Amino acid sequence: MKLRQKVLGAAIAAVVAASGVAAIATAGSLPAVAAGGTGTGYLHTSGSRILDGTGATVRLTGINWFGMETDNKTFHGLWASRTWRQQLDQMAQLGYNTLRVPFSNDALKSDARATGINDYTNPDLVGLSPLQILDKVIDYAGQKGMRVILDRHRPTSAGQTALWYTAGVPESTWINDWKTLAQRYAGNTTVIGADLHNEPHAEGTNPAATGSCWGCGDTARDWRLAAERAGNAILSVQPNWLIFVEGVSCPSGGLSNVWDGDPSNDEDCGWWGGNLSKAGQFPVRLSVANRLVYSPHEYATSVYNQPWFSAPDYPANMPAIWDRYWGYLYKQNIAPIMMGEFGTTLANPVDKVWLENLMAYTGTGVNGMSFTYWSWNPNSGDTGGIVGDDWTTVNQAKQSILQPYLIAPSGGGPGTTTTTTTTTTGGGGTGACKTAWKLDNSWQGGFQGSLTVTNTGTSAANPWTVSFSLSGATVASGWNGTFTQSGSTVTVTAPSHSPSLGAGASVSLGFTANGTASTPSAVTLNRAACTG
């Protein structure tokens, strides 16, 4: 469950119960995943870019997998009828190269106990502590070329807080726990940084503000100063980490008095964690250069119907709003942006427009803004997830919007595969091919695999089209081409950015399907049969 509050004057609490995702498509078209990866070694920043150890630009295009911040103290979905590795396999196959992991300080305690684990599908996790499970997830994510960002989501599993500390979890505990995590994963380049505290926000009505402010100078409330203290403490033991700093909701840290009859006194407030409008004037100052990444949150009407969604010029008004709250930091080359959370159920058509425009705003290719979508989990009550209640079936409506912006991890292949290779010679210069089928994983009612097609002809197939027969199954999602299906015949056409398959070149066509796992047959390349 995701707990959030919208503040644009009065405090309006919205507590929502967990529910399923929006309608899930069983077939359709998906643009290809962009080429790329998550780089080599530790990451650092230069202006608005994130760079790897070689100086190459890296774009983080990730997903949130929550649960460690709840009473379960570990990832949700470990109760599902598939293994935790299969879930990470699917994330990587879909193109998510980074995993943001929310946690609470409760999960770090020595006596913390992980619950909600299916001992049939995940017997290797039974009896492990929350941190030991996290260790295994980080290790496997690293094998797949993914990066991991740790997110201190809540002081306790009871819920989010306006400030980064409470009476029971003082600032000293917050900082010491961060230092412990930094030391635990020192030398492990899969773990790239710390998202210091999730969604600092306003509380109390001005002038009696009690929530997180930005630049107000009050050490008990100024989130910018607290981020400096925690960030520098982390860097003192792990200087290679990135420090991810979210915004506030209202820079004053308090709510405007909407009953005073004077709207001119109302402050410009945004989403919890989403307002970085004062970061240009009051930047976060870290002891190690080139480690700061600003990480705003951005949501749609399924979380709260902000006034800008009803403006007569919507959605043309949105870029200016994003510019004002956080986009200027990227556009003025002040610091990178990593949008740590954004999501929607897509139940309202307004939200589809919002998501399409937001993704376009982030830019395409490796130079675009980084992000981690909320969420993988279907049980986020106000957004739903990328997968449905079975923790397997992809919500194609969401995935198809995100897919053009995803840069797959360089090691994103499956952990364990079954491979069958058939070499053929038929069809002429643009049709001769060989194929390799990999069954990545399967579950009750579905499976995931990839069909690699290699052009063994003497000339390029431009544009290329692959067709195959899939018996007893329907494609649910696909990548590295545009998938359509008619009966048992699946046709995959080349993406516009990569239409040619050169002589000797290969394309890996990954997909998930509903039905009985079966090997694609009658494969053709540009209508020429690939027969053994």
Kinemage of the C-alpha trace (Angstrom):
@kinemage 1
@onewidth
@group {chain A} dominant
@subgroup {mainchain}
@vectorlist {calphas} color= white
{ca met a 1} P 0.000 0.000 0.000
{ca lys a 2} L 1.214 3.476 -0.866
{ca leu a 3} L 0.381 6.231 1.611
{ca arg a 4} L 0.550 9.774 0.317
{ca gln a 5} L -0.802 13.241 1.009
{ca lys a 6} L -1.378 16.061 -1.421
{ca val a 7} L -0.734 19.552 -0.092
{ca leu a 8} L -1.751 22.693 -1.921
{ca gly a 9} L -3.004 24.609 1.115
{ca ala a 10} L -5.046 22.411 3.436
{ca ala a 11} L -3.841 19.020 4.626
{ca ile a 12} L -5.883 16.349 2.896
{ca ala a 13} L -4.946 12.833 3.940
{ca ala a 14} L -5.569 10.015 1.509
{ca val a 15} L -5.092 6.480 2.776
{ca val a 16} L -5.846 3.874 0.154
{ca ala a 17} L -6.241 0.122 0.361
{ca ala a 18} L -4.310 -2.260 -1.828
{ca ser a 19} L -6.028 -3.340 -5.032
{ca gly a 20} L -5.262 -4.864 -8.415
{ca val a 21} L -3.939 -3.197 -11.523
{ca ala a 22} L -5.844 -1.746 -14.445
{ca ala a 23} L -7.062 -3.960 -17.270
{ca ile a 24} L -4.294 -6.098 -18.708
{ca ala a 25} L -3.919 -6.544 -22.453
{ca thr a 26} L -3.146 -9.957 -23.842
{ca ala a 27} L -1.751 -8.842 -27.184
{ca gly a 28} L -0.563 -5.683 -28.884
{ca ser a 29} L 2.469 -3.738 -30.004
{ca leu a 30} L 5.576 -2.788 -28.059
{ca pro a 31} L 8.413 -0.592 -29.322
{ca ala a 32} L 11.890 -1.988 -28.930
{ca val a 33} L 14.097 -1.505 -25.900
{ca ala a 34} L 16.912 0.950 -26.565
{ca ala a 35} L 20.452 -0.350 -26.745
{ca gly a 36} L 22.666 0.255 -23.758
{ca gly a 37} L 23.288 -0.837 -20.179
{ca thr a 38} L 24.220 0.524 -16.778
{ca gly a 39} L 27.900 1.128 -17.380
{ca thr a 40} L 31.044 -0.097 -15.688
{ca gly a 41} L 32.180 0.441 -12.100
{ca tyr a 42} L 30.802 3.052 -9.741
{ca leu a 43} L 28.843 5.992 -11.091
{ca his a 44} L 29.445 9.719 -10.688
{ca thr a 45} L 27.928 12.906 -12.064
{ca ser a 46} L 28.963 15.703 -14.380
{ca gly a 47} L 26.483 18.523 -14.743
{ca ser a 48} L 23.145 16.940 -15.556
{ca arg a 49} L 24.645 13.588 -16.606
{ca ile a 50} L 25.382 10.372 -14.735
{ca leu a 51} L 28.632 8.758 -15.883
{ca asp a 52} L 30.241 5.370 -15.304
{ca gly a 53} L 33.848 4.617 -14.387
{ca thr a 54} L 34.960 5.050 -17.997
{ca gly a 55} L 33.202 8.392 -18.455
{ca ala a 56} L 30.355 6.964 -20.549
{ca thr a 57} L 26.877 8.413 -19.980
{ca val a 58} L 24.450 6.128 -18.141
{ca arg a 59} L 20.683 6.441 -17.962
{ca leu a 60} L 18.968 4.612 -15.115
{ca thr a 61} L 15.574 3.306 -16.281
{ca gly a 62} L 14.323 1.303 -13.368
{ca ile a 63} L 11.481 -0.016 -11.279
{ca asn a 64} L 10.468 0.044 -7.606
{ca trp a 65} L 9.960 -3.314 -5.881
{ca phe a 66} L 8.526 -2.538 -2.480
{ca gly a 67} L 7.766 -4.521 0.667
{ca met a 68} L 10.874 -4.165 2.827
{ca glu a 69} L 9.354 -0.996 4.289
{ca thr a 70} L 6.179 -2.823 5.400
{ca asp a 71} L 5.403 -5.260 8.206
{ca asn a 72} L 6.672 -8.083 5.981
{ca lys a 73} L 10.141 -6.490 6.061
{ca thr a 74} L 10.985 -8.015 2.695
{ca phe a 75} L 9.923 -7.817 -0.926
{ca his a 76} L 6.261 -8.345 -1.629
{ca gly a 77} L 5.382 -11.062 -4.098
{ca leu a 78} L 7.674 -13.619 -2.517
{ca trp a 79} L 4.392 -15.334 -1.685
{ca ala a 80} L 3.592 -15.754 -5.394
{ca ser a 81} L 3.792 -18.970 -7.404
{ca arg a 82} L 7.092 -18.023 -9.021
{ca thr a 83} L 10.602 -17.568 -7.703
{ca trp a 84} L 12.192 -14.279 -6.756
{ca arg a 85} L 14.797 -14.858 -9.451
{ca gln a 86} L 12.085 -15.220 -12.089
{ca gln a 87} L 10.706 -11.834 -11.091
{ca leu a 88} L 14.119 -10.218 -11.500
{ca asp a 89} L 14.557 -12.076 -14.802
{ca gln a 90} L 11.337 -10.554 -16.072
{ca met a 91} L 12.243 -7.042 -14.913
{ca ala a 92} L 15.522 -7.219 -16.793
{ca gln a 93} L 13.920 -8.752 -19.883
{ca leu a 94} L 11.359 -5.935 -19.982
{ca gly a 95} L 14.183 -3.393 -19.961
{ca tyr a 96} L 14.378 -2.190 -16.359
{ca asn a 97} L 18.060 -1.708 -15.590
{ca thr a 98} L 17.796 -0.411 -12.020
{ca leu a 99} L 15.983 -1.599 -8.910
{ca arg a 100} L 14.919 0.921 -6.261
{ca val a 101} L 14.398 -0.879 -2.954
{ca pro a 102} L 12.291 0.865 -0.279
{ca phe a 103} L 12.994 -0.152 3.327
{ca ser a 104} L 12.238 0.957 6.855
{ca asn a 105} L 14.711 1.067 9.723
{ca asp a 106} L 12.663 -1.726 11.324
{ca ala a 107} L 13.910 -4.127 8.641
{ca leu a 108} L 17.518 -3.406 9.607
{ca lys a 109} L 17.183 -4.420 13.247
{ca ser a 110} L 19.111 -7.481 14.398
{ca asp a 111} L 15.906 -9.296 15.347
{ca ala a 112} L 13.955 -8.340 12.213
{ca arg a 113} L 12.035 -11.256 10.696
{ca ala a 114} L 10.952 -11.516 7.068
{ca thr a 115} L 7.409 -12.822 6.488
{ca gly a 116} L 5.138 -13.549 3.538
{ca ile a 117} L 7.495 -16.013 1.801
{ca asn a 118} L 6.204 -18.990 -0.181
{ca asp a 119} L 8.373 -21.844 1.073
{ca tyr a 120} L 7.526 -23.924 -2.002
{ca thr a 121} L 8.637 -21.441 -4.661
{ca asn a 122} L 11.289 -19.648 -2.587
{ca pro a 123} L 12.678 -22.235 -0.147
{ca asp a 124} L 16.131 -20.624 -0.313
{ca leu a 125} L 14.763 -17.529 1.440
{ca val a 126} L 13.067 -19.254 4.360
{ca gly a 127} L 14.724 -18.422 7.666
{ca leu a 128} L 16.840 -15.607 6.262
{ca ser a 129} L 16.801 -12.122 7.755
{ca pro a 130} L 15.540 -9.162 5.683
{ca leu a 131} L 19.129 -8.076 5.057
{ca gln a 132} L 20.187 -11.569 3.992
{ca ile a 133} L 17.345 -11.646 1.467
{ca leu a 134} L 18.397 -8.212 0.253
{ca asp a 135} L 21.946 -9.539 -0.165
{ca lys a 136} L 20.691 -12.315 -2.446
{ca val a 137} L 18.549 -9.957 -4.532
{ca ile a 138} L 21.454 -7.529 -4.942
{ca asp a 139} L 23.799 -10.345 -5.947
{ca tyr a 140} L 21.445 -11.705 -8.597
{ca ala a 141} L 20.498 -8.237 -9.888
{ca gly a 142} L 24.213 -7.566 -10.320
{ca gln a 143} L 24.628 -10.762 -12.321
{ca lys a 144} L 21.977 -9.423 -14.686
{ca gly a 145} L 23.738 -6.088 -15.103
{ca met a 146} L 21.180 -4.195 -13.010
{ca arg a 147} L 21.988 -1.472 -10.488
{ca val a 148} L 20.353 -1.057 -7.059
{ca ile a 149} L 19.344 2.122 -5.208
{ca leu a 150} L 18.443 1.775 -1.528
{ca asp a 151} L 15.539 3.976 -0.418
{ca arg a 152} L 14.954 4.757 3.249
{ca his a 153} L 11.197 4.850 2.806
{ca arg a 154} L 10.002 5.094 6.409
{ca pro a 155} L 11.499 5.254 9.904
{ca thr a 156} L 9.255 2.332 10.897
{ca ser a 157} L 6.870 0.054 9.056
{ca ala a 158} L 3.961 2.018 10.535
{ca gly a 159} L 4.007 4.678 7.824
{ca gln a 160} L 5.719 7.630 6.188
{ca thr a 161} L 6.701 10.746 8.113
{ca ala a 162} L 6.965 14.435 7.268
{ca leu a 163} L 10.409 14.670 8.838
{ca trp a 164} L 13.342 12.285 8.493
{ca tyr a 165} L 13.287 11.433 12.202
{ca thr a 166} L 10.818 10.596 14.950
{ca ala a 167} L 10.995 10.292 18.719
{ca gly a 168} L 11.569 6.562 18.330
{ca val a 169} L 13.967 6.829 15.369
{ca pro a 170} L 16.182 9.870 15.968
{ca glu a 171} L 18.425 11.418 13.353
{ca ser a 172} L 21.408 9.596 14.826
{ca thr a 173} L 19.778 6.219 14.108
{ca trp a 174} L 18.890 7.313 10.570
{ca ile a 175} L 22.484 8.303 9.840
{ca asn a 176} L 24.104 5.342 11.600
{ca asp a 177} L 21.879 2.873 9.763
{ca trp a 178} L 22.856 4.486 6.471
{ca lys a 179} L 26.542 4.215 7.341
{ca thr a 180} L 26.063 0.552 8.232
{ca leu a 181} L 24.449 -0.147 4.855
{ca ala a 182} L 27.168 1.775 3.033
{ca gln a 183} L 29.822 -0.316 4.752
{ca arg a 184} L 27.908 -3.567 4.174
{ca tyr a 185} L 27.917 -3.036 0.415
{ca ala a 186} L 31.288 -1.308 0.097
{ca gly a 187} L 33.065 -2.587 -2.984
{ca asn a 188} L 29.860 -3.920 -4.534
{ca thr a 189} L 29.294 -1.788 -7.631
{ca thr a 190} L 25.754 -3.103 -8.059
{ca val a 191} L 24.638 -0.874 -5.182
{ca ile a 192} L 25.127 2.673 -6.462
{ca gly a 193} L 23.637 4.922 -3.835
{ca ala a 194} L 21.297 6.087 -1.115
{ca asp a 195} L 17.883 7.742 -1.496
{ca leu a 196} L 18.122 9.386 1.911
{ca his a 197} L 14.476 9.727 2.961
{ca asn a 198} L 11.264 9.190 1.074
{ca glu a 199} L 8.889 12.085 0.445
{ca pro a 200} L 9.695 14.758 3.046
{ca his a 201} L 6.630 16.965 3.238
{ca ala a 202} L 4.802 19.782 4.947
{ca glu a 203} L 2.898 19.480 8.189
{ca gly a 204} L 1.175 22.041 10.376
{ca thr a 205} L -0.464 25.250 9.153
{ca asn a 206} L 1.685 28.315 8.623
{ca pro a 207} L 2.989 30.162 10.516
{ca ala a 208} L 3.164 27.111 12.844
{ca ala a 209} L 4.869 24.791 10.327
{ca thr a 210} L 6.244 21.511 11.669
{ca gly a 211} L 7.134 19.676 8.457
{ca ser a 212} L 10.194 19.515 6.205
{ca cys a 213} L 11.224 22.832 4.683
{ca trp a 214} L 13.887 23.638 2.097
{ca gly a 215} L 16.316 26.457 2.840
{ca cys a 216} L 14.527 27.769 5.940
{ca gly a 217} L 17.662 27.318 8.082
{ca asp a 218} L 15.920 25.506 10.956
{ca thr a 219} L 18.142 22.469 11.581
{ca ala a 220} L 15.197 20.545 13.011
{ca arg a 221} L 13.140 21.005 9.835
{ca asp a 222} L 15.418 22.013 6.942
{ca trp a 223} L 15.552 18.940 4.749
{ca arg a 224} L 18.344 20.385 2.637
{ca leu a 225} L 20.617 20.660 5.693
{ca ala a 226} L 19.645 17.181 6.907
{ca ala a 227} L 20.434 15.731 3.487
{ca glu a 228} L 23.884 17.298 3.720
{ca arg a 229} L 24.497 15.782 7.157
{ca ala a 230} L 23.395 12.304 6.140
{ca gly a 231} L 24.957 12.449 2.692
{ca asn a 232} L 28.345 13.512 4.028
{ca ala a 233} L 28.219 10.859 6.749
{ca ile a 234} L 27.614 8.195 4.096
{ca leu a 235} L 30.377 9.547 1.870
{ca ser a 236} L 32.788 9.441 4.801
{ca val a 237} L 32.596 5.624 4.739
{ca gln a 238} L 31.606 5.053 1.091
{ca pro a 239} L 32.786 7.942 -1.123
{ca asn a 240} L 31.730 6.154 -4.315
{ca trp a 241} L 27.998 6.213 -3.696
{ca leu a 242} L 25.576 8.591 -5.357
{ca ile a 243} L 23.439 10.561 -2.928
{ca phe a 244} L 19.817 10.824 -4.102
{ca val a 245} L 17.953 13.762 -2.552
{ca glu a 246} L 14.202 14.161 -2.925
{ca gly a 247} L 12.352 17.440 -2.738
{ca val a 248} L 9.750 18.592 -0.226
{ca ser a 249} L 6.097 19.454 -0.844
{ca cys a 250} L 6.004 23.080 0.345
{ca pro a 251} L 9.323 24.954 0.734
{ca ser a 252} L 8.138 26.503 4.027
{ca gly a 253} L 7.413 23.071 5.495
{ca gly a 254} L 3.901 24.187 6.433
{ca leu a 255} L 0.461 24.195 4.877
{ca ser a 256} L -1.169 27.392 3.729
{ca asn a 257} L -4.214 28.667 5.609
{ca val a 258} L -6.898 28.301 2.974
{ca trp a 259} L -9.474 29.807 5.336
{ca asp a 260} L -7.871 33.242 5.583
{ca gly a 261} L -9.617 34.433 2.431
{ca asp a 262} L -6.388 35.644 0.831
{ca pro a 263} L -5.113 33.274 -1.895
{ca ser a 264} L -2.046 35.505 -2.354
{ca asn a 265} L -0.717 33.992 0.889
{ca asp a 266} L -0.964 30.441 -0.449
{ca glu a 267} L 2.392 28.826 -1.137
{ca asp a 268} L 3.290 27.009 -4.348
{ca cys a 269} L 3.244 23.392 -3.198
{ca gly a 270} L 3.521 20.129 -5.074
{ca trp a 271} L 3.730 16.395 -4.524
{ca trp a 272} L 5.358 14.965 -1.443
{ca gly a 273} L 9.051 14.829 -2.310
{ca gly a 274} L 8.347 16.537 -5.636
{ca asn a 275} L 9.171 20.201 -5.005
{ca leu a 276} L 12.804 21.112 -5.684
{ca ser a 277} L 12.046 24.688 -6.665
{ca lys a 278} L 14.436 26.061 -4.001
{ca ala a 279} L 17.318 23.679 -4.742
{ca gly a 280} L 18.818 26.099 -7.234
{ca gln a 281} L 18.988 28.850 -4.621
{ca phe a 282} L 19.846 26.495 -1.748
{ca pro a 283} L 21.755 23.537 -3.250
{ca val a 284} L 22.745 20.431 -1.328
{ca arg a 285} L 26.488 20.678 -0.570
{ca leu a 286} L 28.356 17.394 -0.322
{ca ser a 287} L 31.928 16.735 0.807
{ca val a 288} L 32.685 14.639 -2.287
{ca ala a 289} L 32.170 16.329 -5.639
{ca asn a 290} L 30.014 14.829 -8.383
{ca arg a 291} L 27.865 12.608 -6.174
{ca leu a 292} L 24.569 14.533 -5.963
{ca val a 293} L 21.441 13.433 -7.845
{ca tyr a 294} L 18.095 15.152 -7.248
{ca ser a 295} L 15.191 12.708 -7.134
{ca pro a 296} L 11.675 14.192 -7.370
{ca his a 297} L 8.405 12.267 -7.277
{ca glu a 298} L 5.561 12.887 -9.724
{ca tyr a 299} L 2.089 11.368 -9.846
{ca ala a 300} L -1.254 11.463 -11.648
{ca thr a 301} L -4.950 11.706 -10.796
{ca ser a 302} L -5.133 8.179 -9.399
{ca val a 303} L -3.087 9.531 -6.467
{ca tyr a 304} L -4.636 13.008 -6.294
{ca asn a 305} L -6.421 15.230 -8.790
{ca gln a 306} L -4.126 18.237 -8.747
{ca pro a 307} L -5.550 21.501 -10.189
{ca trp a 308} L -3.227 21.407 -13.192
{ca phe a 309} L -4.940 18.274 -14.513
{ca ser a 310} L -8.135 20.316 -14.954
{ca ala a 311} L -6.517 23.375 -16.529
{ca pro a 312} L -7.960 24.382 -19.924
{ca asp a 313} L -4.520 24.077 -21.539
{ca tyr a 314} L -3.775 20.582 -20.175
{ca pro a 315} L -1.453 18.869 -21.064
{ca ala a 316} L 0.401 21.774 -22.691
{ca asn a 317} L 0.732 23.330 -19.216
{ca met a 318} L 2.690 20.403 -17.777
{ca pro a 319} L 6.243 21.071 -19.059
{ca ala a 320} L 6.269 24.480 -17.374
{ca ile a 321} L 5.112 22.904 -14.100
{ca trp a 322} L 7.805 20.229 -14.282
{ca asp a 323} L 10.361 22.903 -15.190
{ca arg a 324} L 9.419 24.936 -12.123
{ca tyr a 325} L 9.493 22.100 -9.602
{ca trp a 326} L 12.547 20.140 -10.760
{ca gly a 327} L 13.206 20.099 -14.483
{ca tyr a 328} L 15.222 23.334 -14.406
{ca leu a 329} L 17.979 21.535 -12.480
{ca tyr a 330} L 18.505 19.227 -15.447
{ca lys a 331} L 17.969 21.816 -18.174
{ca gln a 332} L 20.395 24.288 -16.580
{ca asn a 333} L 23.011 21.529 -16.185
{ca ile a 334} L 22.999 21.930 -12.391
{ca ala a 335} L 22.585 18.263 -11.487
{ca pro a 336} L 21.114 15.013 -12.823
{ca ile a 337} L 17.472 14.137 -12.251
{ca met a 338} L 16.437 10.625 -11.242
{ca met a 339} L 12.652 10.605 -10.916
{ca gly a 340} L 12.412 8.113 -8.071
{ca glu a 341} L 8.667 7.522 -8.208
{ca phe a 342} L 5.913 8.144 -10.723
{ca gly a 343} L 2.927 6.008 -11.541
{ca thr a 344} L -0.786 5.643 -12.174
{ca thr a 345} L -3.504 3.044 -12.509
{ca leu a 346} L -4.330 4.504 -15.961
{ca ala a 347} L -7.997 4.244 -14.975
{ca asn a 348} L -8.518 7.885 -15.984
{ca pro a 349} L -7.728 8.813 -19.624
{ca val a 350} L -6.155 11.995 -18.249
{ca asp a 351} L -3.482 9.822 -16.657
{ca lys a 352} L -2.542 8.181 -19.945
{ca val a 353} L -1.959 11.620 -21.441
{ca trp a 354} L 0.059 12.572 -18.362
{ca leu a 355} L 2.296 9.497 -18.563
{ca glu a 356} L 2.905 9.884 -22.292
{ca asn a 357} L 3.809 13.550 -21.896
{ca leu a 358} L 5.947 12.966 -18.812
{ca met a 359} L 7.999 10.308 -20.564
{ca ala a 360} L 8.462 12.553 -23.583
{ca tyr a 361} L 9.603 15.330 -21.220
{ca thr a 362} L 12.339 13.099 -19.791
{ca gly a 363} L 13.868 12.713 -23.250
{ca thr a 364} L 14.895 9.721 -25.300
{ca gly a 365} L 18.110 7.744 -25.393
{ca val a 366} L 20.995 7.618 -22.985
{ca asn a 367} L 21.013 11.390 -22.408
{ca gly a 368} L 17.464 11.483 -21.055
{ca met a 369} L 16.550 11.875 -17.390
{ca ser a 370} L 16.791 8.776 -15.238
{ca phe a 371} L 13.774 7.262 -13.495
{ca thr a 372} L 12.408 4.344 -11.465
{ca tyr a 373} L 8.732 3.629 -12.071
{ca trp a 374} L 6.313 2.974 -9.195
{ca ser a 375} L 5.886 0.079 -9.114
{ca trp a 376} L 6.574 -3.544 -10.021
{ca asn a 377} L 4.056 -4.562 -7.343
{ca pro a 378} L 0.372 -4.914 -8.258
{ca asn a 379} L -0.624 -4.157 -4.648
{ca ser a 380} L 0.030 -0.414 -4.726
{ca gly a 381} L -3.480 0.850 -4.085
{ca asp a 382} L -3.231 4.201 -5.856
{ca thr a 383} L -1.135 3.142 -8.856
{ca gly a 384} L -1.251 -0.609 -9.359
{ca gly a 385} L 1.840 -2.170 -10.898
{ca ile a 386} L 3.608 -3.314 -14.034
{ca val a 387} L 2.537 -6.874 -13.293
{ca gly a 388} L -0.924 -8.059 -12.360
{ca asp a 389} L -2.147 -9.850 -9.284
{ca asp a 390} L -0.482 -13.068 -10.462
{ca trp a 391} L 2.886 -11.231 -10.266
{ca thr a 392} L 3.515 -12.373 -13.844
{ca thr a 393} L 1.170 -10.895 -16.451
{ca val a 394} L 2.436 -7.569 -17.772
{ca asn a 395} L 0.126 -4.545 -17.863
{ca gln a 396} L 0.716 -3.799 -21.506
{ca ala a 397} L -0.976 -0.389 -21.454
{ca lys a 398} L 1.670 0.887 -19.036
{ca gln a 399} L 4.605 -1.049 -20.428
{ca ser a 400} L 3.992 0.125 -23.987
{ca ile a 401} L 4.260 3.766 -22.887
{ca leu a 402} L 7.446 3.181 -20.888
{ca gln a 403} L 9.138 0.769 -23.301
{ca pro a 404} L 10.653 3.292 -25.763
{ca tyr a 405} L 12.504 4.931 -22.861
{ca leu a 406} L 13.891 1.757 -21.266
{ca ile a 407} L 17.560 0.878 -21.653
{ca ala a 408} L 17.999 -2.792 -20.867
{ca pro a 409} L 20.747 -3.942 -18.500
{ca ser a 410} L 23.789 -5.180 -20.362
{ca gly a 411} L 23.627 -8.536 -18.558
{ca gly a 412} L 19.867 -8.833 -18.796
{ca gly a 413} L 19.752 -12.416 -20.008
{ca pro a 414} L 18.044 -15.118 -17.963
{ca gly a 415} L 19.856 -16.865 -15.154
{ca thr a 416} L 18.951 -20.403 -16.276
{ca thr a 417} L 17.810 -21.218 -19.804
{ca thr a 418} L 16.920 -24.102 -22.006
{ca thr a 419} L 18.300 -23.612 -25.525
{ca thr a 420} L 17.407 -25.388 -28.739
{ca thr a 421} L 19.254 -24.347 -31.906
{ca thr a 422} L 18.156 -25.112 -35.443
{ca thr a 423} L 20.409 -24.094 -38.336
{ca thr a 424} L 18.809 -23.561 -41.749
{ca thr a 425} L 19.916 -22.469 -45.172
{ca gly a 426} L 16.770 -21.710 -47.108
{ca gly a 427} L 15.411 -18.564 -48.622
{ca gly a 428} L 18.159 -16.588 -50.366
{ca gly a 429} L 20.220 -13.591 -49.307
{ca thr a 430} L 17.668 -11.917 -47.043
{ca gly a 431} L 15.974 -15.072 -45.806
{ca ala a 432} L 18.669 -17.564 -44.790
{ca cys a 433} L 18.725 -17.763 -41.011
{ca lys a 434} L 19.312 -19.812 -37.931
{ca thr a 435} L 17.246 -19.656 -34.765
{ca ala a 436} L 17.805 -20.279 -31.066
{ca trp a 437} L 14.944 -20.565 -28.579
{ca lys a 438} L 15.437 -19.898 -24.864
{ca leu a 439} L 12.709 -20.770 -22.385
{ca asp a 440} L 13.600 -18.342 -19.601
{ca asn a 441} L 10.943 -19.427 -17.137
{ca ser a 442} L 7.423 -20.777 -16.927
{ca trp a 443} L 4.581 -20.760 -14.459
{ca gln a 444} L 1.018 -21.963 -14.225
{ca gly a 445} L -0.750 -20.372 -17.180
{ca gly a 446} L 2.202 -18.703 -18.864
{ca phe a 447} L 5.866 -18.513 -19.754
{ca gln a 448} L 8.661 -16.199 -20.870
{ca gly a 449} L 11.272 -16.799 -23.541
{ca ser a 450} L 13.353 -15.317 -26.327
{ca leu a 451} L 13.737 -16.318 -29.950
{ca thr a 452} L 17.089 -15.285 -31.426
{ca val a 453} L 17.101 -15.029 -35.206
{ca thr a 454} L 20.436 -14.715 -37.041
{ca asn a 455} L 20.647 -13.593 -40.651
{ca thr a 456} L 23.006 -16.133 -42.273
{ca gly a 457} L 22.446 -14.707 -45.723
{ca thr a 458} L 24.850 -12.570 -47.735
{ca ser a 459} L 22.912 -9.302 -47.572
{ca ala a 460} L 20.922 -7.295 -45.075
{ca ala a 461} L 17.237 -7.832 -44.393
{ca asn a 462} L 15.985 -4.240 -44.503
{ca pro a 463} L 13.456 -3.850 -43.057
{ca trp a 464} L 13.264 -7.225 -41.382
{ca thr a 465} L 10.132 -9.133 -40.431
{ca val a 466} L 10.071 -12.388 -38.470
{ca ser a 467} L 7.060 -14.661 -38.358
{ca phe a 468} L 6.507 -17.831 -36.341
{ca ser a 469} L 3.799 -20.126 -35.102
{ca leu a 470} L 3.030 -20.305 -31.377
{ca ser a 471} L 0.741 -23.184 -30.509
{ca gly a 472} L -1.623 -22.917 -27.539
{ca ala a 473} L -0.372 -19.529 -26.330
{ca thr a 474} L -1.050 -15.819 -26.763
{ca val a 475} L 1.686 -13.189 -26.587
{ca ala a 476} L 1.147 -10.829 -23.650
{ca ser a 477} L 4.167 -8.550 -24.071
{ca gly a 478} L 7.252 -8.399 -26.233
{ca trp a 479} L 10.413 -6.408 -26.807
{ca asn a 480} L 13.035 -5.692 -29.493
{ca gly a 481} L 10.314 -5.513 -32.133
{ca thr a 482} L 6.616 -4.802 -32.668
{ca phe a 483} L 4.558 -7.923 -31.956
{ca thr a 484} L 1.167 -8.753 -33.451
{ca gln a 485} L -0.689 -12.049 -33.365
{ca ser a 486} L -3.430 -13.571 -35.505
{ca gly a 487} L -4.498 -16.998 -34.352
{ca ser a 488} L -1.328 -18.979 -33.766
{ca thr a 489} L 0.776 -16.814 -36.112
{ca val a 490} L 2.987 -14.195 -34.470
{ca thr a 491} L 4.570 -11.480 -36.607
{ca val a 492} L 7.373 -9.262 -35.361
{ca thr a 493} L 8.385 -6.199 -37.377
{ca ala a 494} L 11.573 -4.197 -36.992
{ca pro a 495} L 11.548 -1.083 -34.778
{ca ser a 496} L 11.867 2.199 -36.663
{ca his a 497} L 15.211 3.022 -35.040
{ca ser a 498} L 16.792 -0.298 -36.092
{ca pro a 499} L 15.113 -1.532 -39.301
{ca ser a 500} L 18.027 -3.473 -40.785
{ca leu a 501} L 19.333 -6.916 -39.859
{ca gly a 502} L 22.737 -7.160 -41.494
{ca ala a 503} L 24.356 -10.296 -42.827
{ca gly a 504} L 25.584 -12.251 -39.809
{ca ala a 505} L 23.621 -10.086 -37.388
{ca ser a 506} L 21.113 -11.370 -34.826
{ca val a 507} L 18.009 -10.044 -33.114
{ca ser a 508} L 16.670 -11.470 -29.849
{ca leu a 509} L 12.877 -11.346 -29.735
{ca gly a 510} L 11.813 -11.663 -26.105
{ca phe a 511} L 8.237 -12.096 -25.004
{ca thr a 512} L 5.893 -13.308 -22.303
{ca ala a 513} L 2.846 -15.368 -23.242
{ca asn a 514} L -0.305 -16.713 -21.645
{ca gly a 515} L -0.896 -20.418 -22.198
{ca thr a 516} L 1.163 -23.573 -22.372
{ca ala a 517} L 4.913 -23.154 -22.861
{ca ser a 518} L 5.750 -24.135 -26.416
{ca thr a 519} L 8.656 -23.720 -28.817
{ca pro a 520} L 8.064 -21.295 -31.728
{ca ser a 521} L 7.899 -23.186 -35.018
{ca ala a 522} L 7.757 -22.378 -38.742
{ca val a 523} L 10.058 -19.400 -38.270
{ca thr a 524} L 10.540 -17.151 -41.290
{ca leu a 525} L 12.716 -14.123 -41.980
{ca asn a 526} L 11.209 -11.830 -44.593
{ca arg a 527} L 8.897 -14.665 -45.678
{ca ala a 528} L 11.757 -17.073 -46.363
{ca ala a 529} L 11.407 -20.229 -44.274
{ca cys a 530} L 14.033 -21.119 -41.705
{ca thr a 531} L 13.588 -24.882 -41.919
{ca gly a 532} L 15.963 -27.517 -40.663
